[in-house]
Amino acid sequence: MDIEINSELVVKILTGFIKNETEKVGFEKVVLGLSGGIDSAVSAYLAAMALGKENVTGIMMPYETSSKESLADARLVIRETGIKSLKVDITPMIDAYFKSFPKADNMRRGNKMARERMTILYDHSAKENALVLGTSNKTELLLGYGTLHGDMASAINPIGDLYKTQVRQLARDIGVPKKIVEKKPSADLWHGQSDEEELGFTYKKVDGLLYYLVDKRYSEKELEKLGFEKDFINQIMKKIQASQFKRKLPVIAKISERTIDRDFRYARDWGR
């Protein structure tokens, strides 16, 4: 089930979003993590279009087991966009931590790597006087398929309202290299890791369900009429519900009449 977008219009909206949201808070630059995957590639292309290549820094942060192909693809994005770049090897800091916890499983190690990378991005955002640009797509955000305060963190996120299959279409249309567009999706957190194998379904299948469930607000019966299995519908709904905490600021206990993120949200949009 394909969910096509008008790429020309989407590019116009997203480049305007990046420029406006960056400048309205007094910044001119952004930094982002470059994994060699399609999501960070699209974000880098959009940022270069919006702000100029000289105002975008892509940071490659491999671990010793990271795929050499991923690093090569990240460098390809840098060459094609002309953005500034930096490589930071996270192996020493990750190994130093897990020396004290040698029995930690892949999930713990993967989460630690994701959060280590985000601390590096925020450190360099301070150095560059730049905002951190997000690279999480709508599919990942809805399923909770990401690390809280890790890859899900950012100051602004241009692709967070695009499903993975829509990101892939946009990537093709804006000229992201074919080898990146067509590669198997992977967070590259451990050797051989694959997003779709870990999730247990393809992005194409889940994106079709999410589109009609979330965007079109179809009922369970309506989704079944489209051909989605009841067990699959329930599985995805549970994932969305269970990961809601990842999509919100920390819940604040209400004491006053105007609580941050509940009654008091839009101060920055008031102007000066």
Summary of the structure (lengths in Angstrom):
residues: 272
radius of gyration: 19.1
end to end distance: 46.9
largest distance: 53.8
contacts: 843
relative contact order: 0.14
helix: 53%
strand: 8%
